[in-house]
Amino acid sequence: MSNLFVKIKNTYSDKKFLEFFIKLVIPVMLTTFLSSIINFVDNVMVGAYSDEAVSAVYAVNQVNFIFNIMIFGVVGGAGIYIQQFSGKKDYVHLRQAFHFKIFALIFLGIICFPILFIFKDIFIGVFISNNSNKEVISSLANDYFNIVIFSFIPLLGTVLISTTLREMGHTFPPVIASTCSLITNILVNSLLINGVVELGVKGAAIATVLSQTLGLIVIIVVVIVKKYPFIEDIFNFKIEKSLTKKLIISSIPVAINELMWSLSMVTLSALYSQRGDVLSSLSISSTASEIFNIIFVGFSTGIGVMIGHYLGEGKIKEAEDNATKLLILAFSICIFSLLLMIGLSFILPLCYSKVSQEQKDIAHILIFIYSFAIPFFGFNSSVMNILKAGGRTYLAFSVDSLMTWIIVIPLAAILINFTSLSLPLVYMIVCSMDIVRLSISIPLYKNKKIWARNLTSL
């Protein structure tokens, strides 16, 4: 125990570590915060339009969620190498990894856009089948989806550039782009949802497309003006075979992991929705989870960049020491998030004026339960990001996705289909599975030979 206190003291007394961490992480948190505020503004403004509109947007956003996560999944493997190449200041191979990202995102777009268009009714129907107003919700969901899908095109470009900047430690430009997107989204929402022109969910979708497009334009302009090294020789798409092989080997587990994880989250939402008219409750509680993501996406980026840079420079001992400090910070942040989420469980449902009181009460309970799962989820997530920084993407895949599909999803399906337990109780049991996951992630972190390695030797 005394050794633990010494480590905690060393973490909070290391000014150089804390300054670098804050400089790196706060802008990413701010970017994620602005992106989440865009979604929150959409939900609240649509929530002032009708209860059915909230359910429709939530159903579509579950489909969008899979695509969004897949975008980050296909660039994640290359991102691991960009972190280490940046630490080594090897910009030739860094640019090649960036070009690999471009090819990966183009491939993703070609595959996903037709699938989304063809099977949208099936995807949306999964979430609204047990709703009493499913015809109305289905019509609104289609109206929203047919427009908002075009926001995916600028989103691909924004993610390509912003993730590369973050992996190099340049976290401020995405903040500028997200700020412009937020302002655009609020203005257009206020005009088109229920304002000068009453377009409802169509207005919210138009606002999303316009805000994403402006965000991409802004970040492209910033990158060109600042002349970041990854855009030099931008049209030279030659990638060394040895690096291509490593990028593919690293990227496949990350992409599959993100796909399976996002599908598992959507599957859980679909299972929860079988408890009747609960889509609005799930929408409100998902907004709360996005607030936690604001904090932890930034933190995860900090882990990847800090550990990746040290590993890329060959400073293995420094990487190991900083990993310990980052996990101590992670636990501290999770405790803060727990307290924040408890407070939000009382406040957030009140923002939805047209949602029934019953739905608000369920949302309050779900957010309250989620708050106590945060420390376990956050610690597991931190360990997974340490493993990824060392290139051990298949281990992260095993702990993240395989366990979810082998244990968590079947458990949720049994509880929903073969018991009469209430949704909050089912949700609490499912969340408790992160305690089991913790028993696997801690030993993986402690065996530093697994992840503390340099990947830049080609």
C-alpha positions, -999 to +999 in steps of 0.1 A: +000+000+000+029+024+008+043+017-026+010+028-042+010+061-023+046+067-034+035+062-070+005+085-066+028+112-050+053+108-078+026+112-105+012+144-091+046+159-083+060+153-118+054+188-133+069+180-167+047+149-171+016+168-160+023+198-182+028+177-213-003+156-205-025+187-200-011+204-232-019+172-251-052+161-236-072+193-228-075+203-265-087+168-274-112+169-246-124+202-258-127+189-294-147+159-282-168+182-259-177+204-289-186+174-310-208+160-282-224+194-277-234+193-314-252+159-307-266+172-275-280+204-292-295+182-319-312+160-293-325+189-271-338+209-301-354+178-316-367+169-281-386+203-281-402+192-314-417+158-304-411+126-284-413+106-317-386+128-333-362+120-304-368+083-309-363+086-347-330+105-343-318+080-317-326+050-339-307+065-369-278+075-347-273+039-337-266+031-373-244+062-376-226+051-345-214+019-362-201+039-392-184+065-370-166+039-349-155+020-381-139+052-394-117+054-363-111+017-365-097+016-400-073+045-393-064+032-358-037+007-368-019+033-390-023+058-361-002+035-338+027+038-363+022+075-368+026+080-330+059+062-330+072+076-363+064+111-349+084+103-317+113+092-339+108+122-363+107+098-392+084+119-414+090+099-446+074+068-431+049+089-412+036+103-446+033+067-459+012+057-429-010+088-436-014+077-472-024+042-459-052+059-439-065+076-471-067+043-490-084+026-459-110+053-456-118+053-494-122+015-492-145+019-461-167+045-479-171+023-510-182-007-489-204+011-464-224+037-483-243+012-505-249-011-475-263+018-454-286+029-482-299-006-491-304-019-456-314+013-437-350+002-431-339-031-416-313-013-393-338+013-381-366-013-377-346-032-352-349-003-327-385+007-333-402-027-336-416-026-300-426+011-300-463+020-300-458+048-326-434+028-348-450+040-381-445+077-372-410+071-359-400+051-390-412+079-413-392+105-393-362+082-391-361+078-429-364+116-434-335+122-411-313+094-425-317+103-461-301+136-455-277+130-426-259+102-445-243+129-467-225+142-436-204+111-436-184+123-466-168+153-449-166+133-417-142+109-434-119+138-443-121+154-409-113+122-391-083+115-415-067+148-407-077+154-371-065+119-359-032+124-377-027+157-360-035+143-326-011+113-331+017+138-338+008+158-307-009+188-326-042+188-308-054+225-312-064+226-350-093+201-345-106+225-317-109+253-343-127+231-367-151+217-340-159+252-328-169+263-363-190+232-367-208+238-334-217+274-342-230+264-376-250+235-362-267+257-335-275+285-360-289+262-387-308+240-361-325+271-346-335+282-381-347+249-396-360+226-369-388+248-355-378+283-364-380+304-396-386+272-415-403+242-396-385+212-411-382+191-379-358+162-381-349+172-417-337+206-404-315+188-378-300+166-406-293+196-429-276+213-400-254+183-394-243+181-431-235+218-432-216+218-399-195+188-409-187+203-443-176+236-428-155+217-401-136+199-429-129+231-449-116+248-418-092+220-408-079+217-444-071+254-444-053+253-411-032+223-422-022+240-454-013+273-436+007+255-409+024+232-434+024+201-413+049+175-425+023+148-434+009+169-463+043+173-480+045+153-512+008+146-506+003+130-541+031+105-538+012+075-527+040+050-527+042+029-495+070+005-488+060-031-489+074-039-455+055-010-439+023-019-458+025-054-444+029-041-408+001-015-412-023-041-425-014-066-397-019-038-372-050-023-387-071-055-392-075-063-355-082-026-347-108-023-374-125-057-365-124-047-328-140-014-334-167-029-357-175-057-333-175-034-303-198-009-320-221-037-332-221-050-296-232-016-283-259-013-309-270-049-302-273-040-265-294-009-274-316-031-296-321-056-268-328-028-242-354-013-267-374-046-265-386-035-231-412-013-248-414+025-253-379+033-239-361+048-269-363+083-255-349+071-222-320+054-240-314+085-261-311+107-229-288+082-212-266+079-243-262+116-242-248+112-206-224+085-218-211+109-245-202+134-218-180+108-202-165+101-236-155+138-238-132+132-209-120+097-219-115+101-256-090+129-247-074+108-221-071+078-245-054+100-271-030+112-244-021+076-236-015+067-272+006+097-280+027+098-248+034+061-247+038+058-285+062+087-287+085+072-260+083+038-275+092+052-309+122+070-295+133+037-279+128+051-244+112+019-230+117+026-193+102+061-197+072+046-215+067+021-186+070+048-159+045+070-178+021+042-183+019+038-145+013+075-140-013+075-167-033+047-150-032+066-117-045+097-135-071+075-152-085+063-119-086+099-105-105+111-136-129+082-133-138+091-097-144+127-108-166+114-137-186+092-114-195+122-092-203+143-122-225+117-138-245+112-105-253+149-106-262+148-143-286+119-137-309+144-119-303+174-143-301+160-178-336+145-182-351+179-173-337+193-206-361+172-227-394+192-224-415+170-247-404+137-233-428+119-209-421+119-172-419+081-172-391+082-198-373+108-178-374+087-147-360+056-164-333+078-180-324+091-145-319+055-132-299+044-162-275+073-159-272+068-121-262+031-127-238+040-155-220+064-132-208+035-110-196+015-139-173+043-151-142+035-129-141-001-142-148+008-178-123+037-177-095+016-162-100-012-188-101+013-216-068+028-204-050-005-204-064-013-239-049+019-252-015+011-236-016-023-253-025-006-287+004+019-283+027-011-282+011-027-313-007-054-293-040-048-311-050-084-311-050-085-273-071-054-271-095-071-296-097-102-275-104-084-242-127-057-257-148-074-284-146-112-279-155-110-243-184-087-250-198-111-277-191-143-258-203-132-223-220-098-222-244-100-253-256-135-245-262-125-208-282-094-219-302-115-244-311-141-217-321-114-192-343-095-217-360-125-233-363-150-205-368-129-174-392-101-163-364-080-148-368-042-153-346-024-178-326-006-151-318-039-134-308-056-166-286-026-174-269-028-140-261-065-144-247-059-179-225-030-167-211-051-138-193-073-165-166-047-167-154-059-132-148-093-148-129-076-177-107-059-152-094-092-139-080-098-174-067-063-182-046-058-151-023-088-156-018-078-192-006-044-181+017-058-155+035-079-180+053-050-196+072-073-220+039-077-239+035-040-249+067-020-241+083-023-276+095-002-305+077-006-338+097+018-360+123-007-372+112-017-407 
